[in-house]
Amino acid sequence: MHGDPDIPAGLTLENIIDLTGEFEHLNELVVLHLEREGGITCPESYFNAVHPILDLLEVEIRLRYHPGMDEREMKLLIQDWIDEEIALLKSGRER
């Protein structure tokens, strides 16, 4: 996300997740995804699950971010996306 003119300078996806306090919520999504895939079999299985999820979240932020968006709005954007992804997984569907 660094260098994107539409995202505040110096913010990475990790910074945004930390800033919004959504790490545990995001981890819930990752764990649910891993459980559907048979659990963590090795560290690589965790990273194989988490990277595509982070990529999708980054795309969502890029699409929905607007200049002047405050911390609360960013938190709601991320929270809503994670909730939607969790609902999809629990219903047996995926993107």
N, C-alpha and C positions, 0 to 999 in steps of 0.2 A: 504494500500500500504506500510505501515511501515514494515520494516523487509524483504522486497523482495530484494534479492541480485541484481536484475537487475534494480531496481529503486534507484536513489540517496538516501542515508540514510537521514532519517528525513523528507522526503517529503510525505505528505498525498495527497489524491485527492484534498482536499480543497486548500492545498498549491499550487498545480500545477495549479488549475483553477485561483487562485489569481495571481500567477506568470505570467501566460500567458495573463491575462486580458480578459478571455473568460466567465466571470460570466454572464454578460448581454446577451451574445449570447446563453449561455446554458439556461438561464431563458426564452428566447424566445421560445426555444424548449419545455420547461416544460409547459409554458402557452398555446402554440399551442396544446399540448397533452391534457391538461385540458379542453380546449375549445371543442375538439373532444369528450371528455367524459362528457360534460354537464356543465363544469365550476367548480369553487371551491364551494363546498357545505359546507365544514367545514375544519378546519386546517388539519384534518386527510386525507382528499381527496388530498390535496397538497402533503403530505408526501407519500401517496400511489402511486402518480404519479412520484414523484421525485426520490425515492429510486431505482426503476428498471432502470431508465434512468442513474443514477449515476453508478449503477452496470455495465451496458453495456459499459459506457464510461471507467470505470476502466479496464474492460477486453480488450477493444480496445487499451488502453495505454500499458497494459502489453504485448500484442501481437506485437505492433509496436515499442515500445521503444527499443533503442539500446544504449549501453554505449557511452558516448561522445555526446549524443544528446544535442544540445543547446536549449536555450529558444525559439528562432525563430522556430526551427524544431518542438518543442513540441507544440507551438501555432498552427502551421499549421496542425499538427496531430489532435488536438482537434477541430480546426475550420472546417477542412474537414469532420470529423465525424459528427459534429453538423449539418453542411449544408446538408449532405447526409440524416440524420434522418429527418430534416425539409422537404426536398424534398419528402421523402417517405410519411410523414404524409399529405402533401399537395396533393399528388397524390392519397390519399385514401388507401395507403398500409402501413403496419407496418411490423417490423421484427417479 
